[in-house]
Every structure is written in C-alpha cells, then in structure tokens.
C-alpha cells in the first residue's frame, strides 16, 4: 500500500510540463504570453528527452533489470510510459498551436503554406529560393557513394524519397530506384520567417519554403514524398567518468561539450507527407527504435514565436503589464552596502526587488581598502555578467579572489569555460569543482580587516548570480555579518579549495554530508513535538521532491499527525492525501508569470520556527551528489517576511494547483472569492514599499 504514496519521477515531470501547457491553453492570458508558454513547453520537452530519456536509455543498455526505487519500474517501462504520456501531451500541443495561430490571424499575423498563396506569390518565392537559398544549402543523397550524414541535435531537415531513373524491375521494365535526399533547413544566413509578397502580415517558415522547392534541389530526381524531420540526441554524459587526466580539466570539459553533440539519437519528430518505408529507413540509419518516432501536423520547432512577438511588441494588450524590480526598503542607497549588512541581516526577493544592492556589495568589495578577500561559487552567469566584472576588478585591485566555477553546469559549460579564462587572466584563483560532485551552492564570502579584527560578510542565495534570470525567477538572497555563519562559510570554501567537502557544521546545512541527515533530524523533532503536544508543523517550498529517504520520513511525520504543507513547482514524487499515509500532506504547484525557484524550509510553528533558505531541492542528486548550502535565518524580521511569503502562496487561487491522491493536479478557481495571485500581490507590495522610500 505504501507504494501508492509514490509517483514515478518521469511521470511527475510530465505532469509539470502539462501545467506549462495549460498556461498556453489559458484564454485569460495575453496572446503573446501564451505563445511563450508553448515555446517553453517544447524546450522543456526537448531537454526531458535529451537528459532524462537519454539517461534511462543508457540505464536500459547497462541493466534493464534495475528498478526505480519508488515505483519498481524498469528503465524500459519508464521510457514506454513516458513516450505514451508524451504522445497525449503533444496531441494537446497541436490543438493549442492551431488555436493560437487562429488568434494571431485576428491580430493580422498569418502563417501560410503554398496551397494558400497566389501563383504570382509562389513564383516570387521560388525565384527567391533559387537566388538566396539554393546556393547556401547543403544536400545529401544517401546511396552507395554517399553515407548517411550526421544530423545535428534539434536541427530541422527536409527529407525526400527520390526516384532515381535507370533501374529495372523483375520484369525487366524500367523502374525507379528509391533513395533518400536530405537537406538541412537551419541557417543563420536566411531568416526563419519569410514574408509572403502582396500579403501584409503573412509569413512562411523557411523550412516550408525549402520543402516545397525540393524538386529544384534534386532536379535529377522525382520527389515522390517529402517531410520535415527533427532529431533529438542524448545529452546525458558523465563528465567525470570519461575524464582524461592528461588534459587540463577545462580543456576536458570543452571536449565533453563537443562529444555531447554527437551522442546517439533518442527521438525523431516528423511532419509532412512521407511513407512509412522512408521513416523506417531513417530509423535504421540512425539506429533508433521506430516507437521513438513522433508524427505531427504542425511545425517541429515553435521558437519562431519570438520573432512574431517582436513584431507585435507595440500592442501592449498582448503582453503582461510591465513590471520592474523595485528598490528594497532594507537598503539606504546613500550609504555603503557593506556597512549596512554589518548593522543587520538583509534579504532581497527577486524579481520583486532589484539585484542591484547585491551587485553594489560586490562592487564596493572590489574597491573597499578594508576588504582583503572575496570567495564565491559560480554556477550559471548572465552573458554580460556584472558579477564577473566586479571579481575581475577586485583581483586587479590586489584583493585575494577565489572563485569556484562549476564547469559541469549542464548546457552552460561553454559559457563558464570562457568566464573562467577571463577570471584567471585577471589574477583570480579559479578552481573547477570536485571529482564526482557538482558545486551547486550559491555562496559568497567577503572578508574585511577592521580595527577590531576580521569581519565576515556572507551571502547565500537560492538562485544563480545571474542578473538576467533575477528578473523572472523568484529567488531569495540573504546577506549577513553573523560571525558564526562566516566561520562556517569559510570552512566550506577551505574544503572546496582542497578538493574536499565539510563533514561537520553547526549552523549551515551543507551537502553532501550535512544536509540530508540534518533534515531528517529536523523532521524527527517535529514528529516528537507532535507526539508530545500536537504542535509539530513542516512547511517546504522547492522545485522538486524525489529523495526517497526524505519522502519516507515525511510519510512517517504525516502518519504521526504532523501537518505538512509543500509548494513544489515541478517534480513531486510524493503523493498527497493518500489515506493512512499522507493524509496530513498538502502539495500545491504554482506555475505562472515568474518561475518559482526559491527554496524555503520551515520547521515548527510561527512562534518557534526554524527557517532555512537553500540552493537545494530535496532530490538525491542535491542532497548526496552535490555541494549545496542551506542558511538558517536568525533575524526575526526576515523570518516574519519568509513566513508571510509562504502564507501568501497558500492563498493563491489563480496559478496554484492542488495535488490529488493519484498524483494529478486540479487548478484552483477563485469562484465567488477574491482573485489572489501571490506573484501579483508580492509585486504590488514591492511597488508600495519602493514608493514609501522615494
């Protein structure tokens, strides 16, 4: 019976992406925002196949008898279930795509194919193709003399079955010999959206133009059938397992990035008129099981929506009302930030409050004569990072700057490699992470030499040091001069610089050795409180919950009567409300305008709560295979703020969905009640507070 409490991780993730798709379906949202959500749904699904299905594929090849520790499913069973669910979601995706295209038509933007344009327009486009496209296209005809080409991950290709003259059939009569023709459709030289002449606001996708003009490309053949295809490749690669000790680690990671682009195909998507035999041939060529073929009647890649929304930017009613990060009332802009932090703990809540005070803190540290060192962990950075600029300035000003740049941050490896080079050139001491562990913590430590000794300024956050994402990810950043926190943060950095991890802390929670076990202790404390007086309480906010050890402990707490409230945006493998096991567990997911990214752990009731903010979700990869840090919040003022934020999320009746005992979610409806969006209310509060300090 206890197994009824658990949801398969992949199925839970697909439920999350379904919630993203629901935003694209929601007619209450502005049109261009719905387009964005459909693009996010697609990019999410791409990464799901590249990483999660890719990982299951590798597991299946190694040991298909291994089983998921929550549901007992083998890798193959998980793949089959995920593929079946994906087909259902993609059918909905096609339906919402057509509705959105109709809505765009009402705004004067139309996507056309050749059956919908005049002969004159067709002639113009064919001439444009011959002059502007054809000289730039690479073409392949697969046969004895031409091997099957390498297909780029997520690249769109026109594929044709070609009848080549010259062969004979069994009766000696002339017959066509079928070959496969392939044309890459992606190019930075020509635009994705092609204006259709004589039709204002009408466009054609570049791949549709190429597909229609294939007879011009393969002029020596008869094009019998043609379609557009898109390959998704496995991107799950263990950088440490293939480490070559003869290579510089940064050079090794550059090679890993190259290798990822060549991993085996996991999925092929097809749209167009092509016979089964050609699809079967394609699968054989790329060594892909035919059950991983997905057939559509809509475009394979909707990233062109960004180009359409750019054309509609002047129509404000098609977008969310503009919101901008506000000044924090906790900081006086006329005084040094470092001095203000020494006077009391500070917290920024993104995107509602601006990241500028944190950036000012780093800039001050780079120039303040009292600052002797800056230590920092970097995971994902903005493309034009002011954080890096300050670290470079600090090093050039003679400060000791120690930076851990995590080169294994998936899909950000190339970006981080370049930043690490710049930091090294400036004189920073750069290390690249630990063997077998990703450093995912968001930790910054500034040391100042004052007349009364060394002072510590510690910043710990829930999100990356990225100015761009701070505008649309909800994250928390706490800055404190607490010497106990500073000493422990220093110990974390000392261990990292030696290629080690800490195994004892008193205040911070630090994975991999001092997080999961301490969370268990905190849950046990609430269980004991519930048994003694009935006042245990656990409140958690995170992106994902998959750690079975912690889930088992939460089930134990629920069975002891401890109320457990959780706000989990994405994967949640623990089902709420299962009779006899998780009766006291309530889970909501909030998917809205801003990506809910902050992690908050609250143990106890408001008057005796221990509260932490953290970079760690409750996933085994975070609790046992990464370096993560959770900060205890000691300031009563900040505790009150965090309790208020959590309470506000519980009242949301616009973006919140309640988990059901079967793992599904039901979207809340305001009904006759007042509509409450926690994200809107938090922004309203930020604007009000900013106005008061003007």
Secondary structure as UniProt FT lines:
FT   HELIX           2..5
FT   HELIX           9..25
FT   TURN            27..28
FT   HELIX           31..47
FT   HELIX           48..53
FT   HELIX           54..63
FT   TURN            64..65
FT   TURN            69..71
FT   HELIX           75..106
FT   TURN            107..108
FT   STRAND          110..111
FT   HELIX           114..116
FT   HELIX           119..128
FT   HELIX           129..133
FT   HELIX           134..136
FT   STRAND          139..142
FT   TURN            153..154
FT   STRAND          156..168
FT   TURN            170..171
FT   STRAND          174..184
FT   STRAND          193..195
FT   TURN            197..198
FT   TURN            200..201
FT   STRAND          202..205
FT   HELIX           206..212
FT   HELIX           214..217
FT   TURN            218..220
FT   STRAND          222..233
FT   TURN            239..242
FT   TURN            245..246
FT   HELIX           249..260
FT   TURN            261..262
FT   STRAND          265..273
FT   HELIX           276..286
FT   HELIX           290..292
FT   STRAND          293..296
FT   TURN            303..304
FT   HELIX           305..311
FT   TURN            312..314
FT   HELIX           316..318
FT   TURN            329..330
FT   TURN            333..334
FT   HELIX           337..343
FT   STRAND          346..350
FT   TURN            351..352
FT   HELIX           356..367
FT   TURN            369..370
FT   STRAND          371..378
FT   TURN            383..384
FT   HELIX           386..396
FT   TURN            397..398
FT   STRAND          400..405
FT   TURN            407..408
FT   TURN            410..411
FT   HELIX           413..425
FT   TURN            426..427
FT   STRAND          429..431
FT   TURN            435..436
FT   STRAND          437..439
FT   STRAND          443..450
FT   TURN            451..452
FT   STRAND          453..461
FT   TURN            467..468
FT   HELIX           469..471
FT   STRAND          473..480
FT   HELIX           483..497
FT   TURN            498..499
FT   STRAND          509..510
FT   TURN            511..513
FT   HELIX           516..533
FT   STRAND          537..542
FT   HELIX           548..559
FT   TURN            560..561
FT   STRAND          563..568
FT   TURN            576..577
FT   TURN            579..581
FT   TURN            583..584
FT   STRAND          585..590
FT   STRAND          595..596
FT   STRAND          599..603
FT   HELIX           606..608
FT   STRAND          610..614
FT   HELIX           620..624
FT   STRAND          626..627
FT   STRAND          629..632
FT   HELIX           636..651
FT   STRAND          656..659
FT   TURN            661..662
FT   STRAND          665..667
FT   TURN            671..672
FT   HELIX           678..692
//
